[in-house]
């Protein structure tokens, strides 16, 4: 039994969704967006209470945005609700799943809403989370005075779609309007680093770092746990609490210790460099952290990041909360960055550098310069160039090159380089991948690999020719992350044969290791900045797509060209949603290569079968030869494949080919996927509305045609009936039997004509072509309008210039169209005026029928008729009423006959109705 039925007079669900989508797309502020959602819910459903609130995961508060109730909006518009663990709201927010409550008044877990339900007489209630992907943004409460929780399937689908649309647009507006959290976190990190350089003891440096982190994340405690490898345990060394609850200090008195054996999985995750996040300990069947530790500190949620230096676990930073909390990706990323900075402090505290080059292994000005430039492309490049130049001076080398390995191209790409002689060229081309032996050597080595004479050494043979061409005779190569594959390498080269000391090799390795976390953090910041930039650009592009829906495919390709200038975009759309034929291909440089059927091409066939994959990254070697042939991309290096899905329909595929060496590994892909999927939704909606409009037009034409035919046949039947009745009422012996039979047969023929009409054209107009002489057609038209012309005393004149031409067309349709035009001319003409009917051959392909009359036509009607074939939505009011409605139908039917119908106002004030028709259709 349905408890939340729609009003009987409400619009169909498709119409409600269409209106909601159009209104959502037009909003640029949050409050009007929420009001649109409430209006849509009120239109579609019979809820007496609607409440929409936003959720703050840090304060755990639901804040009312808007709502309606029997007592007005003011009752619940100012409501704030603290989410208490164990309540219905906590359950919905933590699980992200909707919840149905049969009687909210009897539900003790409803908090304040139990009393409000009694006030508003609410029983059956639905709680829906407002989500974007996995992020919870708020909640919608829908209440009804009826008991129960059985909404119908179609109602659930409509509700879910509306609230999902609200979450998507709300996330876009919040992401566009709110400042980025990463800037605030980066400022806190840089502030702590600047302060820590002025301090001498390790404890003071940790204290400053915790003091800077705590107000940013605002947990219950911010702590540092140090690892004792001998005892195989962690102990809390320092902790920071909110003001008023204590001050920063050691925790020796609390004796908070964690044994490794209590939770081996937690220890292994930290050792692997992973961030461990627990949103709610009660929601874990197997908690990844020690339960005793969580219960001892009365924690419910936790975020921890390992402090690692040179592959050795030194401890971890922990954000401890007494309540549940959904941790954001930016929070995880920056806590990990803070742990990396703390690792540098612990390493520098362990002792000075060995050797005689310099008393410090890595100068502090390096760190400050690079740290202050993180997230700024040009400033980072300048700081890195300065650091590499200092390396050359300290080691008396001529070249320093920093390279990153790119697995797709299997090459080392130079990311920064310096050479002290301006006469020498830089590394212009990437270096080849290392051999297996050289890769293993760099992975296992704890010191930089030194080569005194490159020409005579067998190591780095894949680089030898390239480096010798750059005048490098000897070199040192350091792996930035010891114990792992050399994804980043630092190359120091000399133009002379020389012997590198062990101290120099150790010193270079230490500097390279110190540089690694800074590179990682800079890349993360640049990726986040690029993602933010793309998100903003895509938000603007989506607004443009939504406000200008014409030619969506071309607009999408233009947007992708602006977002990714180095990429080539190819959009392939299926011809029909249910078929596999490819309709067309769009790319900046169209080619003549034939595109195969979708079910015959391995790439397209695989995408149709694996519809749940959001995107795929493919190398040229992964493509079949037939696929590479029809792609015909000369510089194909990296192919990003994004299926166009609007569940359950597969609409097509977007192919993006990147020409740069790093390809898509240096580009955030998720914003692009979001753009493409939004395009898919808009395209599917547009195609659906277009099909509905075409079906509506076809049924409208069919209804009009049948109506006119039935009117004619009914009139014919009535004439035959009157004639037969007159004959039968004057029966005389002299009356012939044949005369009575002729009348009955005429009546029967008219009835059979109606039966043929109903069978042959039940749901679709037929375009059966039959021949008819033009003179016969004109004579029949004049006979059918004769009662009207005589009644209004109108003069009619025919100008037939076709010279006994026979036309092959759908005669019944053509006759009705011309009859409608003649009747319209008769009804708008005054008594005694004349109507001229012209018929002439324009050329060997076109025939023209023209009707001129002295009647007046509304200019707005003429303009709407001219634009009707360009309209994408519903027809204007002038074309929904007689005579505009009938003239618009005639215009559409003329197009089905291959012709064109237009009505114009001549300069002398007369009205011209002109129809052009192909002689062979």
N, C-alpha and C positions, 0 to 999 in steps of 0.2 A: 504494500500500500504506500502510495507516495505521500510524504509528509511536507515536502517543500515544492509543491506544484507551481508552475508559472501561472500568471493571470490568463484567463481565457482570451483576452483581447491583446495579449502581448505579441510582439513581432516574432517571426521565426528565429531560431538560434543563429542561423547563418547571417541574417540581417543584423542581429544584435552584435555578433562578433565583428562584422564588417564595420559597423558604426564605432564600436569600441576601438578597433585598430586605427581607424582614421583619426579619432579624437586623441588617442594615446600619442600618435605620431606628431600631432600638432602642439603638444605641451612641451614647454621648456622649464617649468617649475614643478616642484614636488606637490604642493598643495592642490593646484588644479588637476594634476594627474590623478591624485587620490579621489577627488570629487568625481572625475569621469568614471572611475571604477565603481564608486558607490551608485552613481546614476545607472550604470549598466546592470549592477546587481538588483537594483530596485525594479528596473524594467523587466528583467528576466525571471525574478523570483518573488515570492510572497513572504519575505522576511520582515518581521516587525522591528528587529534590532540588527543594525550593522555597525560594527566597530572595527576600525583599522588603526593599528598602533605600530610604531617602529621599535626595534629592539637594539639596545646598547650592550654588546657583549662584555664590556669592561665593568659597567655598573650594574648589569643584570636588571635593567629597568625597561619595561614596556611603556612607551610614552604615546598617548593618544594623538592621532593626527586629525581624524575626522570620524564622524559617525552619525547615525540616525536612530531615534528611539520614539516610542509613542509619546514621550513627554518633551520631545524636541532634542536638538543637537547639544544644547548646553549641558545636559545632564552628564554626558560622557566625553565631551570634547576636551575637558581638562583632566581626564583621569590618568593617573600614573600608577603602574602596578609593578612592584618589585617581584621578580620571578624567584619564588622560594622552591628549593629542591623538593621533589615529590608531588608538586601540583600538576594539574593538567597542562598548564602553560609551559612548565619546565619539560614535561614529556614531549610536547609537540616541537618545542624549539631544539631540544637535544637530538631527537630522532629525525626531524625534518619531514615527518609524516602527518597527514591530517587525522583528525579524531572526531568521532560522532558521539554525542552525549544525549541519551534519551530524555533526561530531565535534569536541567542545570540547577533547579531549585533544591534538588535532593542530593547534589554532588558536593561532598565536603571538601574535595580537592580543588574547588573552583575559586578559593580565596574570596576577594571582594565581590566577584561576580555572582556568588551564591545569593548574597543579599540583593544585588542589583537585579538578578533574575526574578526574585519575588516582587521587586518594585515594578519591573516592566512586564510581569506575567510571562516570562520566557520559560519554555520547557525544552523542546527538541532544539539542539544546538550543534553547529558544526564549527570546528576550529581548524583553520587552514594556515600553514606557515607560508610567508612570502619569501621565496628563495630565488637566488640566481646561482645556477649550478649547485655547489655544495655550501654556499654562504647564505645563512639565514639573515634576512633583513627586517622581518617583522612578522605580524600575525593579523589574520582576519577572523573575527567572531561573527557568526551569523545565527540569529536566534528566531525561533518561531513559537507562538503560543500553543501549538499543538504538540502532543507527546509523540516521541518516536524518533527513529534515526534511519529511515529507509528511503533515501533519495533514489530516484530512478537512474539508470546507467547514463542516459543522455544528459540528465541534469548534472551528474558528477563530472562528465566530460566537459560540459560548458563551464561549470564552476572552476575546474582545474585549469582550463585554457585561459579564462579571464584573469585568474590570480597569477598564473605563470607569465602572462603578458605584462601584468602590473609589476611583477618582480624584475623582469628584463628591462623595462623602461625606467623603473625606479633605480636600478643599479647603474644604468647609463647616466642618468641625471646626477646621482650622487657621486659617481666616479668623475663626472665632468665639473661639478661644482665644488667638491670638497678638496682641500689641500692634500697633497701627498704625504703620507706618514713617513716615507723614506727620508725626506728632507729633514724632518725633525729628529729622526734616529741618527742620521749621519752627523748632524750638528752635535748631538750628545756625544757621539764617539770621538769626533775631532776635538771637542772641548776637553774630554777626559785625557786624550793623548797629550794635548798642549799642557795641561796641568801636571800630568805624570812626569814630563821631562824635567820639571823643576824639583821633583822629589828624589830622595836617595834610597830609601828603604823599600823593599818589596811590599811590605804590609801597607805602607802609605799609598803606594800605587794601586794596589787592589782596592783599598778603601775609596779612593777617588773614583775608580771605575764603577764600583757598586753604587756610590752616591749619585753618579750621573745616570746610571741605568734605571734606578728605582723609580723616579718620578715619571720617566718616559713610559714604562710598562705598567706601573702602579699595581704590583702584586702585593700579597701579604708579606712576603719576605723575598729579598734578593740576596742570594748566598753564593759563596765560593767554597767548593769541596775539593780538598787536595788528596791526591792518591798516594798511598804508601805501598810501593811494590813489594817490600819485604813482608809486611803484615797482610797484604792483599785486602786492603780495606780503604774506604774513603772516610775522611773526617771533615766536618764543617769548620773551616778556619775563620771566616768572617761572614757576617750577615748584616743586612740593612733592613730596618723596619720602618713603618710609617711614623711620622712625627707624633709624639705623645705616647707611643707604645714602647719606647726605648730608643737607644742610639746605637750607632755603629760600634762594633767591638768583637772580640773573639768569642767563640761559643764553647770554650773548653768546659765551662761550668755546666752547660746543657748536655755535653757528651753525646752529640749526635754523630753516630758512626754507622757506616754501611759496609757490611761484609760482602765481598765479591760473590761468595757462594750462596748468598741469599737470593740473588737474581743474576745468574750467569748471562742471560739474554740482554739485560741492561748493560752489563759490563762490555759484552761483545759489541753492542751497538755504539757505545762511546768509543771503544777502541777502533772501530771502523770509521770514525769521524761523523757519525750520524747524529742529527738532532732528535731527541726523544720528547714527544709531546703527548700529554694525557689531558683530555678535555674534561673528563668526569670519571673518577676511579670506579664509581658504581656501575658505569655502563660497560666495563671490561669484564669479560668472563675470565681471561687470563691477563692480568695486569702486567705490562712490561717493566714495572718498577717494583722494588720491594714493598710489600704491604705493611710490614712492621714500621718501616721508615715513614710511609704516608700517614699511618695512624698515630705515630708518635708525635708528628708535627701537626696533626689534624688537617692535613692537606686533602683537597678534593681534585685539584688540577695542578699540572706541573709542565714546565718547559725547561729542558736542560740541553746545553751545548758543550761538547768536549773541548778541553784545553789540551792541544797536542803540539809538540815541537819535535821536528825531525822524526816523525813516526812514533814518538813515545808519548803515552797518555800521562799527563801531569795532574789532571783533575777535571772538574767541570763547573760551569756556571749554571745556577738554577733559579728560575722564577717560580715561587711557591705561592699558591692561592688556596684560601680556605673554602672557596666556592667554585662551581663549575665555570669553565671559560673556553670559548672557541678561539684557538690560536690562529692568527693570521699568518700568511706566508711571509709578509714583510717583517713581522716580529721574529719568526724563526731565522730568517736570513741575517738580520742585524744582531741577534744574540750570538749567532755563530761568528759573525765578524768581530764582536767584542771578545769572544773566547780566543780568536786568533791573535788579537792584539795582546791579550793577557799572556798568551804563550810566548810572545816576544819579550815581555817583561820578565817572565820566569827564566827564559834562556839567558838574557843579559845579566840577570842577578846571579846566575850559576858561576860566572867567572869571566875573565877577560879573554882576549884572543891570544893565540900562540903565534910565534914568528916575529919578525922584525920589520914587517912592512909598515904597520901602523898599530898604535895601541888598541884601537877598536876595530873589530872585524867588519862591521857595517856602520858607517858614520851616521850619527843621529840626524844630521841635516838631510840625509837621504830619506829617512823615514818621514820626517816632517814635511819635506817637499812633496814626496809622492802621496802622503796621506791627505795633504791639503788639496791636491789636484785630483783625487779620486772622484769619478763621476763627471769630470770635465775633460772632454776629448783633447782639445788643443793644449790645455794646461798640463794634462797627464803626459802627452807626447813630449812637451818641452822638458818636463821634470825627468822623464825617462832618458831623454837625450843627454841631459846634464849628468845623470848618474852614470850612463855608459861612457861619457867622456872622462869622468873622474876615474872610472875603472882603467881606461887606457893609460891615463897619466900615472896611476898608482902602480900598474904592472909594466909600464913602459912598452905598451903594445900600440899597434896602429889601427886595429879594428876591434869593434865589439858589436855582436849581432845577437838579438833575442828572437828566437823562432818558436812558432807553435805548430804542432803536428795536426794536420787535417786528415782524418781517417778516410773520408770519402774520396778525396783526390790522391791520398797516400803521398803527401808531400809536406815538407816543413815550410811554412809561410813566414817570411820575415815580418815581425811586428814592430821592431825598432832596431836601428843600427846607427853606428857612428864610425867615421874614419878621420884620423887626424890630418891626413894629406888631402887637400882639395883636388889634387890631380887624379886621385883614384876614384873609380866609379863604385857605387854601392851595389848591394845584392839585388839585382833587378828581377831575377827569376827565382821561383821556389827551389829548395833543395829536394832531392829525391829521398824516399824513405830509406831508413837505415837497414842494413842487413840484420838477420836474426842474431848473429853473433854480437854485432855492435849494440843492438838493442838490449840484449841480456847483460852486456858489460856495463852499460850506463845504469841499468836497473839495479844491479848488485853493488855498484861502486859507491863508497861513502866519501869519496874525494873526487875532484875534477880529473878527467882523463887528459893527460898531457902528451903531446907529440912534438918532438924536437925537430924532426925533418919529415915533412909530409910526403915528399917524393919517394922516400925510402921505406916508409911505414905502411903496413898493410891494413891498419885500422882506418875506419871511415872511408872505405874505398869508393862508396857510392857518391861521396862528396868531393873526392880528390880533384877531379878535373875542373869542377866548378870553382873550388877554392883556389887552386893554382892559377886559374885565369884571373882571379882577383888579386894576384901577387901575394897570397898568403903562403908562407913557407913553414911556419910552425904555429901551433894553436893549443888551446885548452878548451875542453867541452865539459860543462857542468849540467847535470840533471837537476832541475829546480825542486823536484819532489823525490827524495831518495827512497829507494825501496819500491818504487812504482815505475811503470813504463814511462819513458821520456817524452811526455806530451809537450813539455816546455824545456828548451835547452838554451843555455847561454854560451856563446862562442866568443873566445878572446883570441885574436890572431895577430901574428907578427910577420913583417915582410922579410925577416931574416931568420936563418936557422939558429936556434938557441935551445938551451936546456932549461926546462922549467923545474924549479925546486918543489919538494914535497910541501913545504910551507906555503908556497904560492898556490899550489893545487888545493890545499885545505882551505886557504883563505878565500879563494874564488868560490869554492863550494858553499862556504858559510854565507857569503854574500848572496849567492843564488837562492839558497834556502830561505833567507830573510826576505827576498824579493817575491817568493811564491805566494804567500797569503795576500800581499798587496795586489798582485796581479789578479788573483781570484776575486777579491773584493771589488776591484775596479771593474772587472768584467760584469760582475753581478749588478753593480750600480748602472753601468752603461746599458745593460740589457733592460733593467727596470726603466731607465730614462727613455730608451727607444720604445719600450712597450707603452709607457705613458704617452709618448708622442703619437705612436700609432693609434692608441685608443682614442685620443682626442681627435685625430684626423678622421678616424673611422666613424666616430660619433657625428662629426659634421657631415661626412659622406652619407651616413644613414639618413640623416635629416633631409639631405638633398634627394636621396632615392625615394623617401617616403612622401615628400612634397611634390616631386616631379616624376611620377611613375611611368611616363612615356619612355619607351625604348630602354628598358631596364638593362638589357644585355650590354649595349654600347656604353651606358653609364658605368656599369661595373668595371668594364675593361679600362675605361679612362681613369677611374679611381685607382685601380691596381697599378696602372702605369705611373701615376703620381706618387703612390706609396712606395713602389719598388721599381725605381727607374732602370735597374740592371736586370730586370726579369721580363720575360716574354710570356704573355697571357694567352691561353687558348681556352675558349669556352665551348663545350659540346653539350647540346641539349637534345634529349630524346624527342622524336617527332610527336609522340603521344605519351601520356602518362602510363598507358597500359601496354605500349609496344616498345620494341627494341630498336626501331629505326632511328638513325641520327638525323636531326633536322638540318642543322647548319653548324658551321665553325666560324668563330670570330677571333681574329688576332690582329696585332698591329700590321703584320706583313702577310696578307692572304696569299695562299699558294694554290696550285691546281692539283695537288696530290689527292687521290681518291681516298675517302674515308670508308672503312669497312662497316658492315653491320655490327651492332654492339655485341651480339652474341657470338660473333666470329672472331673478334679481336680478344686476345688473352687479357690485356690490361682492362678493357671495359667490362668484359665478362666477369673478371675477378672482383671488380668494384661493385657490380650489381649483386654478387653473392655475399660480399662482406660489407653489408650496409651499415653495421654498427661502428666501423672504424672511422674516426673523425677526419683523419688524413694519413697519407703515406709518403715517405721520402724514398725516392728510388734513384739509383745510379744508372747510367746508360747500359751497363752490363746486365742489369736486371730486366731489361725490356726485350721483348721478342723482336726479331728483324722486321716482321710485318708492321709492328707498332712504330718502330723507328722510321720506317718508310713513310707512313702517313703523317707522323709528327713533323718530319722534314725540318728539324731544327739544326742548323749547321754547328752551333757552339753548345750543344747539349752537354752539361756537366752535372747538374743537380736538378731533379724533377720533383716538384711538390704536387701531389695529387689530392684534391679535396672533393669527395663526392657531394653532390647536391641532393639532400634528402629533406623531405617533408613527410615524416612518418604517416602511413607506411609506403608512400610513393617515392620512387627514385626518379629524379628529374633530369639528371645529367652528371657532368663532371667538369671541374675546372683544373687545368694543367698550367703550372707556373714553372718555367725553366729559368734557372739562375745562371748567369755567365761569369760571376766573380769566383775567385779561387775558393773562398770559404763557404760560398753558397748559402744555404738556408741555416747552417749551424750558427751563423752570426746574426740571424734575424729572428725576432719573436714571431712564432707561427700562430699562436692562439688568437691574437686580434684579427688576423687574416681569416682564420676559420670562422670566427664569430661574424665577420662581415659577409662571408660567402653563405653561411647558413641563414643569415637574415635576408640576403638576396633570394635564397631559395624559397623562404617563406613568402616574401613579397611576390615572387614570380608565380608560385603556386596559387596564391590568392588571386593574382591578376588573371591567370589562365582560368581559374575556376569561375570568377565573376564574368569573364568573357564568354565562357561556355554557357553559363546561365543566361546571360543577355541574349546570346544567339538562339538558345532554346526558346526563350520567352518571345523573341521576335518571330521565330518560325511558327510557334503555336498561335501567336497573334494573327499572323498572315493566314494561317489555316482556318482559324475561327472566322475571320472576316470573309474569306473566300466561301466557306460553307454557308455562312449567313446569307450572303448575296445570292448564291446558287439556290438555296432553299426558298428564299423569297421569290425568285423567278419561277421555280417549279411550283410553288404553292399558288402563285398567280395563274400559272398555266393550268393547273389542275382545277382551280376554281372556274376558269373560263370554259374548260371542257365540261365540267359538271353542270354549269348553267345551260350550256348548249344542249347537253344530253337531257337535262330536266325539261327543257322547253320542248324538245322533240317528243319525249315520253308523255308529256301532258297534252299534246295535240295529236294523239294517235287516231288515225283514220284508216279505213280499209285500204286507201291508196298508198299509205306510208310504206316505204320500202324497208325491208328487213336489213338491207345493207347499210342504210343510213344510220340505224341504231347501232349496228356493229362497229361502224367507223367511229362513232362517238365513244363507244366503250373502249375500243383499241387505243384511241388517242389518250383517254384517261389512264389506261394501263401503261402506255409508253412513258407518261410523265412519272408515274409511280416507280417504274423500273429505272428511270434516270436518277431518281433520288437514291434508290438502292445501290446503283453503281457508284454514285458519289460517296456513299458511306463506306463501301467496301474498298474501293480503289484508293481513297485518300483518307484513311482512318486517322492516322497521326502524323502524316507527312505529305506535303504537297508534291504531286507528280508533275514532271515536266515533259509529258508525252507530246511530241511534235506532230502536228497534222497540217496539211495544206489548206489554205483558204484564199480565195480571191479577195483582193483589196476592195473591189466594188461590193462584193457580198458582205464583207465586214462593215463597211460604212453604211450600207442599207439597213443591216440589222441594228446598228447603233441608233440610227434615226428613228426606226420603228419603236425602239424601247424607250426613247425619251419623248416620243410624240405626245403622250398624255400630259407631260409636264409643260412642253412648249405650247400646246394648245391652251392649257389652263392659265398660263401666265402671258399668253399672246406674244410669244417670242418668235423672231425670225431666225431661221437657220439656213446656212448656205454651205455647200460642200465644194471644195476645190481639190479635185483628185487629179494629180499630175503624174500618176504612176503608169498609165498606159496599159491597163489590164494585167498588172503584176500579181503573181501568186506568192503568198508568204508562207513559209514553213515555221511554225512556232507553236507554243501552247496556247491554242486559240481561246479557250474558255478564260484563261487568266488575262490574256491581252484584252479581250473584249470587256471584261469587268473593270480593268484599270481605266480604259478609255471611257467606259460608261460612267465611272465615278467622277472622272474629270469633267465630262459633259454635264452631269447632274449638278456638280458644284458650281459650274459656270452658269447654269440655269437659275439656281437658287440665289446667287448673288447679283443677278441681272435684274433691272427694273422692267416693268411692264412695257412692252413695245420695243425693247432693245433687240439687237441682233447678235447672233453667235456664229462665228465662222470656223469651219473645220477644214484644215489643210492636211494634205497627204502628198509627200514628194520624196523622191530618191535623192539623197545628198551626194552619194558617189556609188561606186560598185560594191560597197560594203555596208552602207548605213541607209536606213529608212527613217523618215521623220514624220510624226503626227503632231500637228500644232492646233491649239484651240485658242481663239482670241475672243474676249468678251469685254463689255464696258463696266462690269461690276467692280466693287472695291474689296480689297483684301488687306487685312491688318499687316503692316510692315513687319511687326515682330514675328508673326507667323511665317512670313517669307524668309526672314533671317534664320529662324530655328530650323526650317526645312532644309535650307542650304547647308547648315552645319550638322544636321542629324547624323550623317554618315561618319562624322569625326568624333561623335560623343562616345566616351568610354563608360559613363555611368547611366543614370536614368534620364529619360527624356524630359524636357521642360514641360511646364503646365500647358502651354499652348498646343503641344503635340499629344497631350493626354485627353483632349476634349475634341468633340466633333466641331468643325470638319478636319481639324489638324491631325487628329488621330488616324482618320481614314486616309488622308493624303500621305502621311508618313508610311502607312502600310503599303500603299500603292508604290511609293518610292522604293521600299525594300523588295517588293515583288518585281518591279521593273529591273532591279539589279540581278535578281535570280534569272530573269529572262535574258540577261546579258546586255541590258540597255541602261538608260539613264533618264530620270524624270526630274524636271525642274519647273518651278513656277516663278515668273518674273513680272515686274511692274514696268510697262513700257513708258517711254517719255511722254506719249500723248494721253496717259492715264489709263489705258486699257491693260487688261491682265492677260498674260501669255502663259498657257500651259503647254509645255513642249516635252515630247517623249521621243528619244532616239532609240532605234532597235536595229540589231545586226540583221542583215538579210540572210545570213547563214549562221545559226546558233546551235 
